[in-house]
Amino acid sequence: MSPFKLLSILLLLIIFISGNVFAQQMKIESVTVHEFKTPVLKEKEVNPIFRIQIETTGKKNPVSLQNINLEINGTDIQNDIKEISIFYSEDKPFLRDGILFGTPEKPNKLVKISGVQKLAKGTNNFWVSFKLKENANILNELSANCLSLIINKKEIKPEIKPPSISKKLGIALRKHNDNGVGTN
């Protein structure tokens, strides 16, 4: 083998090893809950209640989200809510890009949704969503809080911006793309 090839291979090997040796351990920089003033609609499969945004740095030894602990409040949560789901949309700020995290749960005052999602470096978005029952009373209101998350078996309490907002119930008269109309 020529000295040039040997030197090139040695240089590439050094670059590869130093990249792995000096890579930063993944750590959580922030966990923030972003609430929106939107109604919760009957006949809609997915109703975003709020988004949990987890910011990470580093790539080495990625961390995983195991649980999201929620507090649900409202006029009549047992008769209004059919199920509570969480979706993961990676760094995309839209729920429509999300995949299901864990298994949807039935409504209770305290709800724990468990799953395993390895976090990416940067922004990780999780969406809490309610699906209403057909007979939900549209005169009622609902709200939810994220009490904590379990990431790599450690409890983390999120920062909530703005504080919990009560949401009105309503009826989805149109669905997204009915007659070419966008309703997002």
Disulfide bonds with the S-S distance in Angstrom:
none
